[in-house]
Amino acid sequence: MEFSRRKSQVSVSICAMDARNTTQPAHAFSRETIGLALGTLGVVIFGGTLPATRVALATFSPWFVTHGRAAMASLAAALLLLVLRKRFPRSDAPALFLAGLLLVFGFPIFSSIAMQTVPASHGGVVLGVLPLTTSIFAAIIGGERPSAFFWICGVAGAALVVTFAISDSGMQLSSGDLFLFLAALSASLGYVVSGKLSRHMPGWEVICWSLILTAPISIPGALLSWHPEFASASSAQTFAFFYLCFGSMFLGFFAWNVGLGMGGIARVSQVQLLQSFVTLAISAFLLGEHVGARTLIFALAVIAIVALGRRARVTR
């Protein structure tokens, strides 16, 4: 009887261990899957930014689009932080304000001006190099020492983008291309600054506090740049504007940063390579822009260079 009782106890223990061993990987896989899904959602939202900007600019000015989207997003950010009772990180205020200037104002205004003269699909290819430029700025500012192969990829990626830009503009850089390059530089620096902050602060809080700290600029700017004729915007143009306000400026960052935290930076960040193709697809199917084989070839080449650059060795 004693032996049977011990045998049954051992069997129960083994079954319990098996149950734990089978449920734990499933839970881990589920968390990674959710993180990957959220990261992909963020990339899809970001991929619609340039097409939405182009639609909104049919009625709204670049200055109102820039200030208006930031002002509306700052209200949503304030509400979220208030509901969750988050304390203001006073010591990080300067860095948060700088991130806001770069991501809330720099990228939106430069890309908005660019979208007045170049197609959204063109901008999608040019900005496809953004992940690599972000890595370059992270290496320079963060004191990292990338391998020679990393810098080769950086130069090759920049050369591809410049070649694509000038071949689309009569073998010279257009003003739209120059503003796209400024948008890429602004976003890259902003990502590096916000990335440093995200080491000790949730990523969604970084964008929320950045929006709030720049609200004294964005709200008056939106009011001053408003014109009565904006009230006659079509439903599509109005939807595009609110997409920029709450999608590109708020929900996209939220989904992307939470996805990185849940699924792991190394795994989830790879889906950012799809952003250019999302922009190309939206530009073709919703805006009716012509996306030819040449554009796709350049997009694939840029993405390939970016992927290789990400795999290059970087020492700290």
Long-range contacts (C-beta under 8 A, 24 or more apart in sequence): 31-262, 31-263, 32-262, 32-263, 32-264, 32-267, 33-263, 34-259, 34-262, 34-263, 35-258, 35-259, 35-260, 35-261, 35-262, 35-263, 35-264, 35-267, 35-268, 36-259, 36-263, 36-267, 36-268, 36-271, 37-259, 38-255, 38-256, 38-258, 38-259, 38-262, 38-263, 38-268, 39-255, 39-256, 39-259, 39-260, 39-263, 39-268, 39-269, 39-271, 39-272, 40-259, 40-271, 40-274, 41-255, 41-259, 42-252, 42-253, 42-254, 42-255, 42-256, 42-257, 42-259, 43-256, 43-271, 43-272, 43-274, 43-275, 43-278, 44-278, 45-247, 45-248, 45-251, 45-252, 45-255, 46-248, 46-252, 46-256, 46-275, 46-278, 47-124, 47-274, 47-275, 47-276, 47-277, 47-278, 47-279, 47-281, 47-282, 48-243, 48-247, 48-248, 48-278, 48-279, 48-282, 49-111, 49-244, 49-247, 49-248, 49-252, 49-279, 50-111, 50-115, 50-120, 50-123, 50-124, 50-127, 50-279, 50-283, 51-120, 51-279, 51-282, 51-283, 51-286, 51-287, 52-240, 52-241, 52-243, 52-244, 52-247, 52-248, 53-108, 53-111, 53-112, 53-115, 53-120, 53-240, 53-244, 54-115, 54-119, 54-120, 54-287, 55-236, 55-237, 55-240, 55-287, 56-237, 56-240, 56-241, 56-244, 57-112, 57-115, 57-116, 58-234, 58-237, 59-229, 59-230, 59-232, 59-233, 59-234, 59-237, 60-230, 60-233, 60-237, 60-241, 61-225, 61-227, 62-109, 62-112, 62-113, 62-116, 63-109, 63-221, 63-225, 64-222, 64-225, 64-226, 64-227, 64-230, 65-108, 65-112, 65-241, 65-244, 66-105, 66-108, 66-109, 66-112, 66-221, 67-217, 67-218, 67-219, 67-221, 67-222, 67-224, 67-225, 68-218, 68-222, 68-225, 68-226, 68-241, 68-245, 69-108, 69-241, 69-244, 69-245, 69-248, 69-249, 70-104, 70-105, 70-108, 70-211, 70-214, 70-215, 70-218, 70-221, 70-222, 70-249, 71-215, 71-218, 71-219, 71-221, 71-222, 72-242, 72-245, 72-246, 72-249, 73-104, 73-211, 73-245, 73-246, 73-249, 73-250, 74-211, 74-212, 74-214, 74-215, 74-218, 74-219, 76-246, 76-250, 77-207, 77-208, 77-209, 77-211, 77-212, 77-250, 78-208, 78-212, 78-215, 80-208, 81-205, 81-208, 81-209, 81-212, 86-205, 86-208, 88-209, 89-201, 89-205, 89-209, 92-197, 92-201, 92-209, 93-213, 95-193, 95-196, 95-197, 96-197, 96-206, 96-209, 96-210, 96-213, 97-210, 97-213, 97-214, 98-193, 99-190, 99-193, 99-194, 99-197, 99-206, 99-207, 99-210, 100-210, 100-211, 100-213, 100-214, 101-214, 102-186, 102-187, 102-189, 102-190, 102-193, 103-186, 103-187, 103-190, 103-191, 103-194, 103-207, 103-210, 104-210, 104-211, 104-214, 104-218, 104-249, 105-214, 105-217, 105-218, 106-182, 106-183, 106-186, 106-187, 106-189, 106-190, 107-183, 107-186, 107-187, 107-190, 108-244, 108-249, 110-179, 110-180, 110-182, 110-183, 110-186, 111-179, 111-180, 111-183, 113-176, 113-179, 114-176, 114-177, 114-179, 114-180, 114-183, 115-176, 116-176, 117-174, 117-175, 117-176, 118-168, 118-174, 118-176, 118-177, 118-180, 119-283, 119-287, 119-289, 120-279, 120-282, 120-283, 120-287, 120-289, 121-279, 121-280, 121-283, 121-284, 121-289, 121-290, 121-291, 121-295, 122-165, 122-168, 122-176, 122-295, 123-176, 123-180, 123-279, 124-275, 124-276, 124-277, 124-278, 124-279, 124-280, 124-283, 124-299, 125-161, 125-164, 125-276, 125-280, 125-295, 125-298, 125-299, 125-302, 126-161, 126-164, 126-165, 126-177, 126-180, 126-181, 126-184, 127-180, 127-183, 127-184, 127-187, 127-275, 127-276, 127-279, 128-161, 128-275, 128-276, 128-299, 128-302, 128-303, 128-306, 129-157, 129-158, 129-160, 129-161, 129-184, 129-302, 129-305, 129-306, 130-184, 130-187, 130-188, 131-269, 131-272, 131-273, 131-306, 131-310, 132-157, 132-305, 132-306, 132-309, 132-310, 133-184, 133-185, 133-188, 134-187, 134-188, 134-191, 134-192, 135-309, 135-310, 135-314, 136-188, 137-188, 137-189, 137-191, 137-192, 138-192, 138-195, 139-314, 141-192, 142-192, 142-196, 142-316, 143-316, 144-314, 144-315, 144-316, 145-314, 145-315, 145-316, 146-312, 146-313, 146-314, 146-315, 147-312, 147-313, 147-314, 147-315, 149-308, 149-312, 149-313, 150-309, 150-312, 150-313, 150-314, 153-305, 153-306, 153-308, 153-309, 153-312, 154-309, 156-305, 157-302, 157-305, 157-306, 157-309, 160-298, 160-301, 160-302, 160-305, 161-302, 163-298, 164-298, 164-302, 198-257, 202-257, 202-261, 203-253, 203-256, 203-257, 203-258, 203-260, 203-261, 204-253, 204-254, 204-257, 204-258, 206-257, 207-250, 207-253, 207-254, 207-257, 211-249, 211-250, 269-310, 270-307, 270-310, 273-303, 273-306, 273-307, 276-302, 276-303, 277-303
